[in-house]
Each structure stands twice: as C-alpha cells, then as structure tokens.
Amino acid sequence: MKKINAEQILWRPNKKSSVPLYQQIFQFVCNNVSRGQWPVGTKLPSQRSLSKLFEVNRSTITTAIEELTSYGIISGKSGAGTEVISNTWSLFLPTTTDWNKFIATGFFHENNNIIQEINRLEFEPDLIRLGTGEIDPSLFPQEMWQKVLNRLGTKVMSLGYLEPLGLLELREALADHLNAEGLNVDADNILITSGSLQALQLISAALLQRGSTVYTEAPSYLKSLQLFQSMGMELSGIPMDNEGIQYWKLPRVTNKFNNILYTIPTNQNPTGITMSMERRRSLLDFCIENRLPIIEDGAYQELCYDDGQPKTLKSWDKNDMVIYLGTASKTLAPGLRIGWIVASKPIVQRLGDVKMQMDYGASSVSQWVLTEFMNSGLYDEYLEELIRKLRNRRDRAVRSLSKYMSDIATWNVPTGGFYIWLTFKSKIKIEQFFEQAVKEKVLLNPGDIYDFKHSRSLRLSFAYITEDEFERSIKKLRRIYDK
C-alpha cells in the first residue's frame, strides 16, 4: 500500500486566491487521484500533518476531507490519515468542467469562509457557542408544549394544504397580538412564511429589481447573508450611533430605482442597539419624503427587558411604506420555522402567490401549534418568564465582561434581545483570534461578517449558553488576547 508523507507534498494553497482554501486542497487531492499519482489504497498524511504543511486551520483540512469523503473519493479517519478508495466515477462529480461551471454561476452566492465554518462548527458538541443567535434549549417550554400538543390532538382534523396566506386562525391570532402592540392590521394583512429569511427571499424575488440598492445599518445581520446580492442588488451600509441608524446619511433623492431600507430598530442584530423614539419618527418622515420603502425586521421586538416594547415603525405607518417582519424563531423555537409578513393587502397577495410557487405553504403542523400557543395565553405567559431569564443572563454577562475585559474592550449594555457588541480597543487580527478561540473550544461570531469594513468587534450572545459557560468563555478570550 502506497503511503504519502507530508514532506513529499510540494504543493501549497494560494492564500491570495479568491478560491476558498478548502476547495483548493479538495481539488489538489482530486487532481493527484485522477492522474494516477495516488491510486486506490494510497494512505494520505494525518489531518494534523496536512494542517501544519499547508499552514491552514485544522478546520479547513476537516472541511476538505469531509467534502472528499462525501464524493466517495477517500475514506477519512481523523488522527490516522485518510485512504483513497475511488479513482473512477466519483471524480466526475467534482472535476467535470460543466458541473464546475454550473456551481460557479449558480443563483446563490457562497457565504464567506468564516460563515461557512461557523455553520459547520455550530454542530460540534464540545464547542461553547458564544455568538449563536438562538435561545438555550434548556429554556424550551416543554410542559407548555405538551399541553398544546394534547389540545391539538382533539382539535385538528386535517393536516392538508392551507390557503396561500397561511392558516386563517393563526393570522387572526397574530392580528390580535399585533394590534395589542399598536399595529392596526387584520388577517388579510398577514402572510405566514417559513421564517424571516424566507420573507426576505420573497421580497427580493417579487418586489425588487436587479440593480437596486438595499440600505441597512452598518453593522447589520443582513451583511452576513448573500441573499440580496444573489438577486443582483447592492447592499449599502449606513452608520449608526447609540440612537440607531443615522438616516440623514441616506441619499436624499426621490426613489426612482426601487431602492429600499432594511432595519432592525429594536434590539438590533448584531449591536443590540434599540432605536430611540425620536429617531424612529424622523427616519419614517425621511423615508416618506424620499419615497424609500422600509423593511422593518421585528425579530427581537418582543424581547425587551427594561422599559417595555417601543412602538414599531409600522404602527406609525399611514402610507403603506413599511413591510413588517415577525418570527417565532427568537422567542418560542427556531425549529417551528414560522414567521410572518405584515403589509398592505396587494403586497401580501403578491408575496403569497410567489410563496405558493416556492413551497406551497409553511408547515401546517407548526401553524396550528403557534395558533394554540397564542390563543391559549401560554405564549404571553412563556414570554414573560423568558424575558426574566434573559435579563438575568444579560446582567451576569455584563458582570463577567467588566471583570475580565474592561481594560481591553468596550461594549454596549442592551435593553433586550440576545447580543452584546464588544469592540477591542487595540488593533486585532480578528480571523486569527477566531481560529485561536476555536482551538480553545469557543466559537465566536466575528464582527467582520456583519460590518462593511474591517472590524475589531465580536457579537457575543448570552441567550444560548449558561451564565457559567459565558464567564468561562470570556476568561478564555482574555487569555488568548494576552498571549
């Protein structure tokens, strides 16, 4: 059996190339196998040796190995090297020119390397997820969930397809819920979606034009997505201060190009900033004057700890300028995959038609579950307790930061949501810091994936991990910084 030693490999990945490092390594192995230089049975060096040889993060090697394994080219054995197991049909998948062409010109752009790595590492069981944007599974309301399922067992007679806008009973329950928060809507103003991301996808596909510009806060959650760019649109970041987006830095021209503003005014992701009331009114007036429609993302609207919920932009909207997005993912459960769009009836009907072409409706089971939570009063009861627990976690998180990071970083104290936006006072190589944290079993969300320029910041979440895990992670970050 042939065995390849690390010192026999002269090739190195090109770190200046636009091709991700793991893909370069993937293609290098395929080329050697297809040329017969590494026949079936060839043993490759261990992942540790390859990582050192190519001067890349161990996770980059792991990604390449997993890709090669998925194509059936090698059999990966962590710590013991890998073995070539196929040199025929499997190679057609990754190396055929036509397929590479399709992959390169596909509809959706690739996420950047760090985002792809985060998405993969989030499922590693031994990592502490310090930036994850969801609630701790231990906060899941199991007893309430059981009550809801028991009640539904006697109520739901069918789980067939639902009407284009979604389950009427759920839309009515949501209308009551939203009206209590100051919106003036009825069931016909609401479209049920499979989460907020699908809502954005529907809007980009049905309402916007290629070449238009989507303005958003800088930094912004939207910057971590390729959704609008994949549709041929530009993303433009507008600076923020402690009161929210600095709207006066938006272009002062009557909207002729189907441009739009995307904003998270309450407990913004990733900064945690909540827009002031004065700023909200001024922003809405500016957008009306300049005919700039608004997508208001209310994902964290209900998670306000200190002063109650601020009024939404949509609640002041008398001109149908605002499309409002809501979701159950940040409060009840991400796995429900239920969100909603609130807009004028013509817009909702148009988006509903497009949604039917995409998936023929969100899960009917999930819609019935959320309806029962809303109508039974269990949702409001659960939300009150969730806010109390998250407030306690925020307070403990801030104390941990004050103890270990006050001399090297600054941060905000959010009034709700999940996130603390921490910024180091001195220059730091954030990607290298990310990789070192992974080695210490801490998974970070670097600020670069949210900002429009290089960032020395981190998005820290206190919602997913316990108070003790948060403090242990911060201690590790301090040790990494001090090295």
GIDA-V909683 format. One line per field, one symbol per residue. phi: phi as a letter, one per 20 degrees, with the letter a starting at -180 (. if undefined). psi: psi as a letter, one per 20 degrees, with the letter a starting at -180 (. if undefined). burial: + if it has 16 or more other ideal C-beta (glycine too) atoms within 10 Angstrom, else -. A space follows every 10 residues. Layout:
phi: ???
psi: ???
burial: ???
This chain:
phi: .fceegfeee fcfefefffg gffffgfffg ffffenfcfg nfeeffffff fffelcfgff fgffffffff emecdecgnd nccfdbccfg fffedfgffg ffffdffeff ffffffffgf ffdffeeeee cfebeggfef ffffgfgfff ffgedeebcf fdfgeogfgf ffffffffff eoedccgfec decenfffgf ffffeddddg nfddebfceb gffeddffff endedcedgc cfdpfegfef fecffdcmfb ddbdfdlgdd emfdffffff fffffffffd ldfcddedgd geededcmff fffffefddl eddddcbefe deaffflccb ddbfffffff fffffffebm ofgfffffff gfgffenfff ffffffffff ffffffffff fffdcfecbc bedfermddd edcffdfbef fffgfffgfe mcdddffgfd debgcddced ddeedfgfff ffffffffff fff
psi: ppppqhiioh qqqoiiqipq ghhggghggg ghghijhnrp ipprrrhggh gggilrqhhg ggggghghhh ikhropnphj aqppiqkdhh hhghipgggh ggghjrgpqq qrggghgghg hijphjponi jplrqphiip mggggggghg ghhihoiqla qrrhirpghg hgghggghhh jiqnrahijp pprlrhhhgh ggghhhhrqp irpoqrqorq hhhiqjghhh jkqqppppqr aiibpnhijq pmqpoijkrq ppqnholqoi hjppprgghg gggggghghj loqpoookhj hilphgjrpq pqhhhiojjk hpppprqihi ggphihlpaq ppaqghgggg hhghhhhgjk qrphghghgh gggghiihgh gghghggggh gghgghghhg ghhijhiirq rroqjabiqp oppqhrqqnh ghgghhhghj kpprnqhhii rjrpqkrqop pjhhrrgghg ghghgghghg hi.
burial: ---+----+- --+------+ ++++++++++ -+++---+-- -++++++-++ +-++-+++++ +++++-++-- +-++-+---- +++++-+--+ +--++----- ---------- --+++-++-- ------++++ ++++++--+- +--++--+-- ---------- -+-+++++++ +++++-++-- --+-+-+-++ ++++++++++ ++++--++-- -+++++++++ +++++-++-- +-+-+-++-+ ---++-+--+ ----+---++ ++++++++++ +++++---++ -+++--+--+ -+++++++++ +++++---++ -++++++--- ++++++++++ ++++-+++++ ++++--++-+ ++-++----- ++++-+++++ +++++--++- -++--++--+ +-++-+++-+ +--++---+- ++-+++++++ ++-+---+-+ --++++++-- -+++++++++ ++--++++++ +++++-+-++ ++++++++-+ +--
